[in-house]
């Protein structure tokens, strides 16, 4: 479903991503882990065209994203839901309107259908009673669940998560991870940049360990966490699992 070939990204003289080649199959859950500054968020943003690679290829269902017109890229991006660390909700809109706006504005969905879908999604993430509230009336965990519902409103084929729990208080993390577990169980293809090792162990089909700008090791969770092979992964796990 997603393939990257020799992906490189530079910011001035800083090489953030170094010749990465990997692929994501339909229905897979990939958890990308690694130390801060490894390039994980930049990698995720390259997958849906929010960042243009310096060189290499990014393909979605065989379609090359690099070099596409804005209109063509937007069409593909509709199929790839993105959830950010900071929620990115519209503060002047109700929860319901936050979820309805993209299908109406981007896909031309009529308001009645958009509302019906939004309410179903709010029920799915456990927030049907918050439809008429505004983002500043919600907890961090509730905001992130609304952000997930908003991404799902576009009926994506892939969900990309960029450290979705990093801005949350510890007691709010579980409510967001539950929604993500349910999505994974439903068969949604997901690429998740995360520092939640328990979630990665439980849900991921593959762990991609990133450090120093490239993916240094991949493997099934049970293999990676029990027997990491790269020295950098061994060092990382020793620090976070001690």
C-alpha positions as CSV (number, residue, x, y, z in Angstrom):
1,X,0.0,0.0,0.0
2,X,2.8,2.4,0.8
3,X,6.4,2.0,-0.5
4,X,9.4,4.3,0.0
5,X,12.6,3.9,-2.1
6,X,15.9,5.5,-1.2
7,X,14.1,8.2,0.7
8,X,16.3,11.1,1.7
9,X,15.4,14.4,3.3
10,X,17.7,17.4,4.0
11,X,17.0,20.6,5.8
12,X,19.9,22.9,4.6
13,X,23.0,20.9,5.5
14,X,21.2,18.6,7.9
15,X,20.4,15.1,6.5
16,X,17.3,14.1,8.5
17,X,16.4,10.9,6.5
18,X,19.1,8.8,4.9
19,X,18.1,6.5,2.0
20,X,15.2,4.7,3.6
21,X,13.5,1.9,1.7
22,X,10.5,0.1,3.3
23,X,6.9,-0.8,2.6
24,X,3.6,-1.1,4.4
25,X,1.1,-3.8,3.4
26,X,-2.6,-3.4,3.6
27,X,-4.0,-4.2,7.1
28,X,-0.5,-3.9,8.7
29,X,0.1,-2.0,11.9
30,X,3.7,-0.5,11.8
31,X,5.0,1.1,15.0
32,X,8.0,3.4,14.4
33,X,10.0,3.9,17.6
34,X,13.4,5.4,18.4
35,X,15.1,8.2,20.2
36,X,14.2,11.9,19.8
37,X,15.7,13.5,16.8
38,X,15.8,10.2,14.8
39,X,13.7,11.6,12.0
40,X,10.5,9.7,12.8
41,X,8.0,12.6,12.4
42,X,9.7,13.9,9.2
43,X,9.5,10.3,7.8
44,X,5.7,10.2,8.6
45,X,5.2,13.6,7.0
46,X,6.9,12.4,3.9
47,X,4.6,9.5,3.6
48,X,1.6,11.7,2.9
49,X,3.3,14.6,1.2
50,X,3.4,17.1,4.0
51,X,7.1,17.1,3.4
52,X,8.7,16.7,0.0
53,X,11.7,14.4,0.0
54,X,15.0,15.7,-1.2
55,X,15.4,12.5,-3.2
56,X,13.9,9.1,-3.5
57,X,10.4,7.9,-4.0
58,X,7.2,7.7,-2.0
59,X,4.4,5.5,-3.6
60,X,0.8,5.0,-2.4
61,X,-0.9,2.1,-4.1
62,X,1.8,2.4,-6.8
63,X,1.2,6.1,-7.4
64,X,4.3,8.3,-7.0
65,X,3.7,11.2,-4.7
66,X,6.9,13.2,-5.3
67,X,6.4,15.8,-8.0
68,X,2.6,15.6,-8.1
69,X,0.6,18.8,-8.5
70,X,-1.1,20.1,-5.3
71,X,-4.5,19.0,-6.6
72,X,-3.3,15.5,-7.4
73,X,-1.5,15.2,-4.0
74,X,-4.6,16.4,-2.2
75,X,-6.6,13.7,-3.8
76,X,-4.3,11.0,-2.6
77,X,-3.9,12.6,0.8
78,X,-7.7,12.2,1.3
79,X,-7.0,8.5,1.6
80,X,-4.4,8.9,4.3
81,X,-5.7,10.2,7.7
82,X,-3.2,12.0,9.8
83,X,-3.3,12.5,13.6
84,X,-0.8,15.0,15.1
85,X,0.6,15.5,18.6
86,X,-1.2,18.8,19.0
87,X,-4.8,17.8,17.9
88,X,-5.1,20.7,15.4
89,X,-8.8,21.2,16.1
90,X,-10.6,24.4,15.0
91,X,-11.2,26.2,18.4
92,X,-14.1,28.3,17.0
93,X,-16.1,25.2,15.9
94,X,-18.0,22.7,17.9
95,X,-16.8,19.1,18.1
96,X,-19.4,18.0,15.6
97,X,-18.5,20.8,13.1
98,X,-14.8,19.9,13.4
99,X,-15.5,16.4,12.2
100,X,-18.0,17.5,9.5
101,X,-16.0,20.2,7.8
102,X,-13.5,18.2,5.8
103,X,-16.1,15.8,4.2
104,X,-18.2,18.8,3.3
105,X,-15.4,21.1,2.0
106,X,-13.2,18.5,0.4
107,X,-15.4,15.7,-0.7
108,X,-18.6,17.6,-1.3
109,X,-20.6,15.4,1.2
110,X,-24.0,16.9,2.0
111,X,-24.5,18.3,5.5
112,X,-27.0,15.7,6.6
113,X,-24.8,12.8,5.6
114,X,-21.7,14.5,7.1
115,X,-23.5,15.0,10.4
116,X,-24.7,11.4,10.5
117,X,-21.2,10.1,9.9
118,X,-19.7,12.5,12.5
119,X,-22.2,11.3,15.1
120,X,-21.4,7.6,14.4
121,X,-17.7,8.4,14.7
122,X,-18.2,10.3,18.0
123,X,-20.0,7.3,19.3
124,X,-17.2,5.0,18.1
125,X,-14.6,7.1,20.1
126,X,-16.9,7.4,23.1
127,X,-17.7,11.1,22.8
128,X,-21.3,11.2,21.4
129,X,-22.2,13.4,24.4
130,X,-19.6,16.0,23.5
131,X,-20.9,16.9,20.0
132,X,-22.0,20.4,20.9
133,X,-19.0,21.3,23.0
134,X,-15.9,23.2,21.8
135,X,-12.3,22.1,22.0
136,X,-11.4,24.3,24.9
137,X,-14.1,22.4,27.0
138,X,-12.4,19.1,26.4
139,X,-9.5,17.3,28.1
140,X,-6.4,16.4,26.1
141,X,-7.5,12.8,25.7
142,X,-10.9,13.9,24.4
143,X,-9.4,16.3,22.0
144,X,-7.2,13.6,20.5
145,X,-10.1,11.3,20.2
146,X,-12.0,14.0,18.3
147,X,-8.9,14.4,16.1
148,X,-9.0,10.7,15.3
149,X,-12.7,10.8,14.5
150,X,-12.1,13.8,12.2
151,X,-9.4,11.9,10.3
152,X,-11.8,8.9,10.0
153,X,-14.5,11.1,8.6
154,X,-12.7,11.1,5.3
155,X,-13.0,7.3,5.2
156,X,-9.2,6.9,4.8
157,X,-7.4,3.7,3.7
158,X,-4.4,4.4,6.0
159,X,-4.1,6.1,9.3
160,X,-0.8,7.9,10.2
161,X,-0.3,8.8,13.9
162,X,2.5,11.1,15.0
163,X,3.2,10.6,18.7
164,X,-0.6,10.8,19.4
165,X,-0.2,10.5,23.2
166,X,2.9,12.6,23.8
167,X,1.0,15.8,24.7
168,X,-1.3,14.0,27.1
169,X,-1.3,13.6,30.8
170,X,-0.6,10.0,31.8
171,X,-4.2,9.3,32.9
172,X,-5.5,10.3,29.5
173,X,-3.2,8.1,27.4
174,X,-5.2,4.9,27.8
175,X,-8.4,6.3,26.4
176,X,-6.6,7.3,23.2
177,X,-4.7,4.0,22.9
178,X,-8.0,2.1,23.3
179,X,-9.4,3.8,20.2
180,X,-6.3,3.0,18.3
181,X,-6.4,-0.6,19.4
182,X,-10.0,-0.9,18.2
183,X,-8.9,0.6,14.8
184,X,-6.1,-1.9,14.5
185,X,-8.5,-4.8,15.4
186,X,-10.9,-3.6,12.7
187,X,-8.2,-4.1,10.0
188,X,-7.2,-0.5,9.5
189,X,-3.7,0.0,8.0
190,X,-1.7,2.1,10.4
191,X,1.7,3.7,10.8
192,X,2.2,4.9,14.3
193,X,5.2,6.9,15.6
194,X,5.1,6.2,19.3
195,X,7.0,6.0,22.5
196,X,4.3,3.7,24.1
197,X,6.2,0.5,24.1
198,X,3.3,-1.5,25.6
199,X,1.1,-0.5,22.8
200,X,3.8,-1.4,20.2
201,X,4.3,-4.8,21.8
202,X,0.6,-5.6,21.8
203,X,-0.7,-4.1,18.5
204,X,2.1,-3.8,16.0
205,X,2.7,-6.4,13.2
206,X,6.2,-4.8,12.7
207,X,8.5,-2.6,14.7
208,X,10.6,-0.2,12.7
209,X,13.5,1.2,14.9
210,X,14.7,4.5,13.7
211,X,17.9,6.3,14.9
212,X,20.3,8.8,13.3
213,X,18.1,9.3,10.2
214,X,17.5,5.8,9.0
215,X,15.7,2.6,9.9
216,X,18.3,0.5,11.6
217,X,16.2,-2.6,12.4
218,X,12.8,-4.1,11.7
219,X,11.1,-7.1,13.1
220,X,8.1,-8.6,14.8
221,X,7.5,-7.1,18.3
222,X,8.2,-10.4,20.1
223,X,11.6,-10.7,18.3
224,X,12.6,-7.0,18.5
225,X,11.9,-6.5,22.2
226,X,13.4,-9.8,23.3
227,X,16.4,-9.9,21.0
228,X,17.3,-6.6,19.3
229,X,20.2,-7.1,16.9
230,X,21.5,-3.6,16.3
231,X,23.7,-2.0,19.0
232,X,21.7,1.2,18.7
233,X,18.4,-0.6,19.4
234,X,20.0,-2.5,22.3
235,X,21.1,0.8,23.8
236,X,17.7,2.4,23.3
237,X,15.7,-0.4,24.9
238,X,18.1,-0.7,27.8
239,X,17.4,2.9,28.7
240,X,13.6,2.9,28.3
241,X,12.9,-0.5,29.7
242,X,15.1,-0.4,32.7
